[in-house]
Amino acid sequence: MDITGLLIFLVIGALAGWLAGTIMKGGGFGLLGNIIIGFVGGVVGGFLFNLLAIAAGGLIGSIVTATVGAVVLLYLVGLVKKA
């Protein structure tokens, strides 16, 4: 992975984490927290989209996939914290 790919990866992670934080609790988690949540959300979203046979390509598709995965991740974390 070159430096451009790494920067795009970090921007997508940060944007997806911020969007998920805004959707789920009304705010972000800071830059590093947003990147981590966006990264894990991308993995979860990719798994869910593959499971449902949904294809989302390109930059916008990557952001949508990571955001949906991050929202699901934050929802599950919220359920675990309440239990």
MMTF fields as JSON, N, C-alpha, C and O atoms, coordinates in Angstrom:
{
  "mmtfVersion": "1.0.0",
  "mmtfProducer": "UNKNOWN",
  "numBonds": 331,
  "numAtoms": 332,
  "numGroups": 83,
  "numChains": 1,
  "numModels": 1,
  "chainsPerModel": [1],
  "groupsPerChain": [83],
  "chainIdList": ["A"],
  "bondAtomList": [4, 2, 8, 6, 12, 10, 16, 14, 20, 18, 24, 22, 28, 26, 32, 30, 36, 34, 40, 38, 44, 42, 48, 46, 52, 50, 56, 54, 60, 58, 64, 62, 68, 66, 72, 70, 76, 74, 80, 78, 84, 82, 88, 86, 92, 90, 96, 94, 100, 98, 104, 102, 108, 106, 112, 110, 116, 114, 120, 118, 124, 122, 128, 126, 132, 130, 136, 134, 140, 138, 144, 142, 148, 146, 152, 150, 156, 154, 160, 158, 164, 162, 168, 166, 172, 170, 176, 174, 180, 178, 184, 182, 188, 186, 192, 190, 196, 194, 200, 198, 204, 202, 208, 206, 212, 210, 216, 214, 220, 218, 224, 222, 228, 226, 232, 230, 236, 234, 240, 238, 244, 242, 248, 246, 252, 250, 256, 254, 260, 258, 264, 262, 268, 266, 272, 270, 276, 274, 280, 278, 284, 282, 288, 286, 292, 290, 296, 294, 300, 298, 304, 302, 308, 306, 312, 310, 316, 314, 320, 318, 324, 322, 328, 326],
  "bondOrderList": [1, 1, 1, 1, 1, 1, 1, 1, 1, 1, 1, 1, 1, 1, 1, 1, 1, 1, 1, 1, 1, 1, 1, 1, 1, 1, 1, 1, 1, 1, 1, 1, 1, 1, 1, 1, 1, 1, 1, 1, 1, 1, 1, 1, 1, 1, 1, 1, 1, 1, 1, 1, 1, 1, 1, 1, 1, 1, 1, 1, 1, 1, 1, 1, 1, 1, 1, 1, 1, 1, 1, 1, 1, 1, 1, 1, 1, 1, 1, 1, 1, 1],
  "groupList": [{"groupName": "MET", "atomNameList": ["N", "CA", "C", "O"], "elementList": ["N", "C", "C", "O"], "formalChargeList": [0, 0, 0, 0], "bondAtomList": [1, 0, 2, 1, 3, 2], "bondOrderList": [1, 1, 2], "singleLetterCode": "M", "chemCompType": "L-PEPTIDE LINKING"}, {"groupName": "ASP", "atomNameList": ["N", "CA", "C", "O"], "elementList": ["N", "C", "C", "O"], "formalChargeList": [0, 0, 0, 0], "bondAtomList": [1, 0, 2, 1, 3, 2], "bondOrderList": [1, 1, 2], "singleLetterCode": "D", "chemCompType": "L-PEPTIDE LINKING"}, {"groupName": "ILE", "atomNameList": ["N", "CA", "C", "O"], "elementList": ["N", "C", "C", "O"], "formalChargeList": [0, 0, 0, 0], "bondAtomList": [1, 0, 2, 1, 3, 2], "bondOrderList": [1, 1, 2], "singleLetterCode": "I", "chemCompType": "L-PEPTIDE LINKING"}, {"groupName": "THR", "atomNameList": ["N", "CA", "C", "O"], "elementList": ["N", "C", "C", "O"], "formalChargeList": [0, 0, 0, 0], "bondAtomList": [1, 0, 2, 1, 3, 2], "bondOrderList": [1, 1, 2], "singleLetterCode": "T", "chemCompType": "L-PEPTIDE LINKING"}, {"groupName": "GLY", "atomNameList": ["N", "CA", "C", "O"], "elementList": ["N", "C", "C", "O"], "formalChargeList": [0, 0, 0, 0], "bondAtomList": [1, 0, 2, 1, 3, 2], "bondOrderList": [1, 1, 2], "singleLetterCode": "G", "chemCompType": "PEPTIDE LINKING"}, {"groupName": "LEU", "atomNameList": ["N", "CA", "C", "O"], "elementList": ["N", "C", "C", "O"], "formalChargeList": [0, 0, 0, 0], "bondAtomList": [1, 0, 2, 1, 3, 2], "bondOrderList": [1, 1, 2], "singleLetterCode": "L", "chemCompType": "L-PEPTIDE LINKING"}, {"groupName": "PHE", "atomNameList": ["N", "CA", "C", "O"], "elementList": ["N", "C", "C", "O"], "formalChargeList": [0, 0, 0, 0], "bondAtomList": [1, 0, 2, 1, 3, 2], "bondOrderList": [1, 1, 2], "singleLetterCode": "F", "chemCompType": "L-PEPTIDE LINKING"}, {"groupName": "VAL", "atomNameList": ["N", "CA", "C", "O"], "elementList": ["N", "C", "C", "O"], "formalChargeList": [0, 0, 0, 0], "bondAtomList": [1, 0, 2, 1, 3, 2], "bondOrderList": [1, 1, 2], "singleLetterCode": "V", "chemCompType": "L-PEPTIDE LINKING"}, {"groupName": "ALA", "atomNameList": ["N", "CA", "C", "O"], "elementList": ["N", "C", "C", "O"], "formalChargeList": [0, 0, 0, 0], "bondAtomList": [1, 0, 2, 1, 3, 2], "bondOrderList": [1, 1, 2], "singleLetterCode": "A", "chemCompType": "L-PEPTIDE LINKING"}, {"groupName": "TRP", "atomNameList": ["N", "CA", "C", "O"], "elementList": ["N", "C", "C", "O"], "formalChargeList": [0, 0, 0, 0], "bondAtomList": [1, 0, 2, 1, 3, 2], "bondOrderList": [1, 1, 2], "singleLetterCode": "W", "chemCompType": "L-PEPTIDE LINKING"}, {"groupName": "LYS", "atomNameList": ["N", "CA", "C", "O"], "elementList": ["N", "C", "C", "O"], "formalChargeList": [0, 0, 0, 0], "bondAtomList": [1, 0, 2, 1, 3, 2], "bondOrderList": [1, 1, 2], "singleLetterCode": "K", "chemCompType": "L-PEPTIDE LINKING"}, {"groupName": "ASN", "atomNameList": ["N", "CA", "C", "O"], "elementList": ["N", "C", "C", "O"], "formalChargeList": [0, 0, 0, 0], "bondAtomList": [1, 0, 2, 1, 3, 2], "bondOrderList": [1, 1, 2], "singleLetterCode": "N", "chemCompType": "L-PEPTIDE LINKING"}, {"groupName": "SER", "atomNameList": ["N", "CA", "C", "O"], "elementList": ["N", "C", "C", "O"], "formalChargeList": [0, 0, 0, 0], "bondAtomList": [1, 0, 2, 1, 3, 2], "bondOrderList": [1, 1, 2], "singleLetterCode": "S", "chemCompType": "L-PEPTIDE LINKING"}, {"groupName": "TYR", "atomNameList": ["N", "CA", "C", "O"], "elementList": ["N", "C", "C", "O"], "formalChargeList": [0, 0, 0, 0], "bondAtomList": [1, 0, 2, 1, 3, 2], "bondOrderList": [1, 1, 2], "singleLetterCode": "Y", "chemCompType": "L-PEPTIDE LINKING"}],
  "groupTypeList": [0, 1, 2, 3, 4, 5, 5, 2, 6, 5, 7, 2, 4, 8, 5, 8, 4, 9, 5, 8, 4, 3, 2, 0, 10, 4, 4, 4, 6, 4, 5, 5, 4, 11, 2, 2, 2, 4, 6, 7, 4, 4, 7, 7, 4, 4, 6, 5, 6, 11, 5, 5, 8, 2, 8, 8, 4, 4, 5, 2, 4, 12, 2, 7, 3, 8, 3, 7, 4, 8, 7, 7, 5, 5, 13, 5, 7, 4, 5, 7, 10, 10, 8],
  "groupIdList": [1, 2, 3, 4, 5, 6, 7, 8, 9, 10, 11, 12, 13, 14, 15, 16, 17, 18, 19, 20, 21, 22, 23, 24, 25, 26, 27, 28, 29, 30, 31, 32, 33, 34, 35, 36, 37, 38, 39, 40, 41, 42, 43, 44, 45, 46, 47, 48, 49, 50, 51, 52, 53, 54, 55, 56, 57, 58, 59, 60, 61, 62, 63, 64, 65, 66, 67, 68, 69, 70, 71, 72, 73, 74, 75, 76, 77, 78, 79, 80, 81, 82, 83],
  "secStructList": [7, 7, 2, 2, 2, 2, 2, 2, 2, 2, 2, 2, 2, 2, 2, 2, 2, 2, 2, 2, 2, 2, 2, 2, 2, 1, 1, 7, 7, 2, 2, 2, 2, 2, 2, 2, 2, 2, 2, 2, 2, 2, 2, 2, 2, 2, 2, 2, 2, 2, 2, 6, 6, 7, 7, 7, 7, 2, 2, 2, 2, 2, 2, 2, 2, 2, 2, 2, 2, 2, 2, 2, 2, 2, 2, 2, 2, 2, 2, 2, 2, 2, 7],
  "xCoordList": [0.851, 0.0, 0.897, 1.792, 0.65, 1.441, 0.849, -0.17, 1.481, 1.064, -0.314, -1.08, -0.641, -1.954, -3.053, -4.084, -2.836, -3.81, -4.012, -5.134, -2.92, -3.006, -3.798, -4.625, -3.551, -4.298, -5.783, -6.622, -6.116, -7.526, -8.169, -9.298, -7.459, -7.934, -8.232, -9.271, -7.317, -7.506, -8.663, -9.42, -8.803, -9.898, -11.241, -12.194, -11.326, -12.581, -12.915, -14.067, -11.929, -12.16, -12.617, -13.555, -11.955, -12.326, -13.728, -14.516, -14.043, -15.371, -16.465, -17.507, -16.234, -17.225, -17.419, -18.551, -16.353, -16.466, -17.208, -18.033, -16.919, -17.62, -19.104, -19.95, -19.422, -20.826, -21.571, -22.688, -20.962, -21.602, -21.79, -22.836, -20.792, -20.921, -22.02, -22.751, -22.14, -23.204, -24.571, -25.519, -24.679, -25.96, -26.36, -27.527, -25.422, -25.751, -25.799, -26.648, -24.94, -24.941, -24.865, -24.841, -24.828, -24.855, -23.507, -23.457, -22.417, -21.094, -20.049, -20.321, -18.849, -17.76, -16.98, -17.358, -15.894, -15.064, -13.639, -12.744, -13.411, -12.054, -11.467, -11.988, -10.401, -9.84, -9.409, -9.783, -8.64, -8.165, -9.315, -9.351, -10.247, -11.413, -12.259, -12.734, -12.457, -13.226, -12.547, -13.213, -11.225, -10.494, -10.626, -10.854, -10.484, -10.589, -11.996, -12.169, -13.0, -14.387, -14.707, -15.398, -14.208, -14.416, -13.741, -14.301, -12.537, -11.833, -12.58, -12.837, -12.927, -13.662, -15.043, -15.534, -15.651, -16.938, -16.829, -17.753, -15.706, -15.498, -15.436, -15.958, -14.799, -14.734, -16.125, -16.543, -16.841, -18.196, -19.13, -19.895, -19.07, -19.918, -19.625, -20.545, -18.346, -17.984, -18.529, -19.012, -18.455, -19.012, -20.527, -21.066, -21.212, -22.671, -23.12, -24.061, -22.458, -22.833, -22.579, -23.369, -21.487, -21.208, -22.251, -22.688, -22.643, -23.651, -24.996, -25.711, -25.338, -26.602, -26.498, -27.472, -25.329, -25.063, -25.314, -25.923, -24.84, -24.94, -23.548, -22.58, -23.451, -22.163, -22.167, -23.083, -21.154, -21.003, -19.571, -18.649, -19.379, -18.03, -17.686, -18.56, -16.429, -15.952, -15.779, -15.949, -15.443, -15.191, -16.453, -16.432, -17.543, -18.818, -19.293, -19.786, -19.151, -19.534, -18.728, -19.257, -17.441, -16.591, -17.022, -17.047, -17.36, -17.81, -19.129, -19.313, -20.055, -21.361, -21.185, -21.777, -20.379, -20.138, -19.534, -19.988, -18.52, -17.872, -18.805, -18.782, -19.624, -20.555, -21.63, -21.94, -22.195, -23.224, -22.624, -23.247, -21.436, -20.781, -20.479, -20.625, -20.059, -19.752, -21.014, -20.982, -22.13, -23.403, -23.82, -24.233, -23.709, -24.044, -23.113, -23.557, -21.841, -20.872, -21.217, -21.216, -21.51, -21.857, -23.161, -23.304, -24.105, -25.363, -25.099, -25.625, -24.282, -23.969, -23.186, -23.427, -22.26, -21.51, -22.453, -22.304, -23.424, -24.411, -25.249, -25.577, -25.597, -26.363, -25.537, -26.056, -24.271, -23.404, -23.175, -23.155, -23.005, -22.769, -23.99, -23.837, -25.205, -26.428, -26.626, -27.268, -26.092, -26.309, -25.43, -25.493],
  "yCoordList": [-1.173, 0.0, 1.235, 1.365, 2.119, 3.342, 4.401, 4.163, 5.549, 6.594, 7.149, 7.519, 7.212, 7.704, 6.753, 7.192, 5.459, 4.466, 4.518, 4.387, 4.709, 4.808, 6.042, 5.967, 7.162, 8.386, 8.236, 8.665, 7.635, 7.404, 6.487, 6.725, 5.441, 4.504, 5.224, 4.992, 6.097, 6.829, 7.823, 7.98, 8.486, 9.451, 8.739, 9.211, 7.611, 6.843, 6.369, 6.461, 5.867, 5.416, 6.543, 6.38, 7.693, 8.839, 9.326, 9.613, 9.422, 9.897, 8.917, 9.33, 7.63, 6.623, 6.586, 6.476, 6.674, 6.692, 7.92, 7.828, 9.079, 10.305, 10.226, 10.602, 9.74, 9.605, 8.641, 8.929, 7.514, 6.539, 7.119, 6.92, 7.834, 8.46, 9.499, 9.615, 10.256, 11.26, 10.594, 11.065, 9.52, 8.822, 8.161, 8.221, 7.538, 6.728, 7.498, 7.196, 8.46, 9.106, 10.623, 11.279, 11.179, 12.619, 13.305, 14.531, 12.582, 13.201, 12.207, 11.009, 12.692, 11.823, 11.313, 11.542, 10.623, 10.015, 10.533, 9.901, 11.65, 12.135, 11.489, 10.481, 12.047, 11.568, 10.109, 9.32, 9.739, 8.362, 7.387, 6.303, 7.771, 6.921, 6.733, 5.628, 7.794, 7.693, 6.772, 5.986, 6.869, 6.008, 4.547, 3.684, 4.263, 2.879, 2.337, 1.218, 3.13, 2.69, 2.523, 1.58, 3.433, 3.324, 2.096, 1.444, 1.773, 0.584, -0.687, -1.535, -0.815, -2.005, -2.047, -3.114, -0.885, -0.808, -1.244, -1.855, -0.934, -1.389, -2.903, -3.497, -3.519, -4.987, -5.57, -6.493, -5.028, -5.517, -5.263, -6.145, -4.058, -3.72, -4.586, -5.022, -4.839, -5.717, -7.121, -7.74, -7.625, -8.948, -8.966, -9.88, -7.946, -7.895, -7.729, -8.392, -6.849, -6.642, -7.902, -8.23, -8.616, -9.867, -10.923, -11.687, -10.957, -11.914, -11.665, -12.611, -10.401, -10.03, -9.885, -9.514, -10.173, -10.082, -8.675, -8.495, -7.678, -6.283, -5.833, -6.045, -5.209, -4.723, -3.202, -2.576, -2.611, -1.156, -0.845, -1.09, -0.306, -0.057, 1.417, 2.273, 1.697, 3.068, 3.702, 3.057, 4.96, 5.705, 5.852, 5.619, 6.237, 6.411, 5.079, 5.022, 4.011, 2.682, 2.243, 1.613, 2.576, 2.24, 3.007, 2.453, 4.278, 5.09, 4.562, 4.461, 4.221, 3.694, 2.362, 2.145, 1.478, 0.17, 0.32, -0.317, 1.155, 1.352, 2.025, 1.695, 2.963, 3.649, 2.695, 2.679, 1.907, 0.939, -0.06, -0.377, -0.548, -1.469, -0.827, -1.468, 0.435, 1.133, 1.383, 1.298, 1.693, 1.877, 0.573, 0.565, -0.526, -1.838, -2.145, -2.633, -1.858, -2.082, -1.272, -1.811, 0.008, 0.853, 0.41, 0.492, -0.056, -0.566, -1.8, -1.915, -2.715, -3.933, -3.608, -4.21, -2.671, -2.251, -1.635, -1.87, -0.849, -0.268, -1.32, -1.181, -2.377, -3.473, -4.192, -4.541, -4.411, -5.105, -4.254, -4.775, -2.953, -2.07, -1.978, -1.794, -2.103, -2.062, -3.344, -3.341, -4.436, -5.742, -5.934, -6.976],
  "zCoordList": [0.0, 0.0, 0.0, 0.835, -0.926, -0.985, -0.051, 0.598, 0.014, 0.951, 0.588, 1.478, -0.701, -1.116, -0.656, -0.145, -0.835, -0.384, 1.119, 1.61, 1.846, 3.295, 3.722, 4.632, 3.074, 3.402, 3.099, 3.892, 1.966, 1.625, 2.645, 3.072, 3.039, 4.052, 5.368, 5.985, 5.793, 7.044, 6.953, 7.911, 5.819, 5.646, 5.64, 6.259, 4.948, 4.937, 6.346, 6.771, 7.071, 8.446, 9.345, 10.125, 9.239, 10.079, 9.749, 10.65, 8.463, 8.053, 8.473, 8.983, 8.263, 8.644, 10.158, 10.627, 10.919, 12.382, 12.871, 13.78, 12.271, 12.653, 12.311, 13.123, 11.115, 10.718, 11.644, 12.073, 11.949, 12.839, 14.23, 14.847, 14.73, 16.042, 16.064, 17.047, 14.985, 14.884, 14.822, 15.45, 14.082, 13.952, 15.267, 15.655, 15.949, 17.116, 18.435, 19.274, 18.646, 19.953, 19.9, 20.941, 18.713, 18.598, 18.537, 18.626, 18.391, 18.302, 17.881, 17.797, 17.614, 17.209, 18.407, 19.556, 18.125, 19.17, 19.136, 19.696, 18.502, 18.301, 17.067, 16.589, 16.546, 15.284, 15.35, 14.482, 16.347, 16.45, 16.699, 16.117, 17.56, 17.817, 16.577, 16.315, 15.804, 14.567, 13.561, 12.888, 13.458, 12.522, 12.932, 12.085, 14.225, 14.703, 14.491, 14.008, 14.852, 14.671, 13.189, 12.804, 12.359, 10.916, 10.327, 9.446, 10.805, 10.322, 10.69, 9.835, 11.958, 12.401, 11.732, 11.363, 11.586, 10.887, 9.44, 8.902, 8.804, 7.432, 7.333, 6.389, 8.311, 8.337, 8.574, 7.876, 9.562, 9.878, 8.698, 8.307, 8.131, 6.993, 5.782, 5.09, 5.522, 4.415, 4.609, 3.661, 5.83, 6.128, 5.931, 5.307, 6.468, 6.344, 4.901, 4.464, 4.156, 2.755, 1.941, 1.056, 2.226, 1.539, 1.887, 1.026, 3.154, 3.606, 2.927, 2.598, 2.72, 2.092, 0.577, -0.079, 0.02, -1.422, -1.947, -3.002, -1.201, -1.622, -2.027, -1.297, -3.195, -3.671, -3.655, -4.188, -3.049, -3.024, -3.406, -2.627, -4.601, -5.095, -5.085, -4.945, -5.232, -5.301, -3.936, -2.902, -3.956, -2.722, -1.883, -0.675, -2.521, -1.805, -1.246, -0.12, -2.017, -1.547, -0.344, 0.572, -0.344, 0.802, 2.044, 3.142, 1.872, 3.008, 3.54, 4.753, 2.643, 3.064, 3.787, 4.844, 3.225, 3.847, 5.239, 6.188, 5.358, 6.652, 7.651, 8.837, 7.187, 8.09, 8.594, 9.785, 7.699, 8.119, 9.113, 10.126, 8.83, 9.758, 11.099, 12.14, 11.085, 12.332, 13.148, 14.375, 12.478, 13.189, 13.856, 15.016, 13.122, 13.7, 14.876, 15.915, 14.708, 15.783, 17.027, 18.134, 16.86, 18.002, 18.658, 19.878, 17.858, 18.411, 19.275, 20.382, 18.762, 19.528, 20.798, 21.845, 20.714, 21.908, 22.933, 24.132, 22.473, 23.378, 24.075, 25.253, 23.345, 23.953, 25.019, 26.079, 24.743, 25.686, 26.935, 28.05, 26.747, 27.898, 28.81, 30.018, 28.253, 29.074, 29.841, 30.891, 29.344, 29.995, 31.189, 31.841]
}
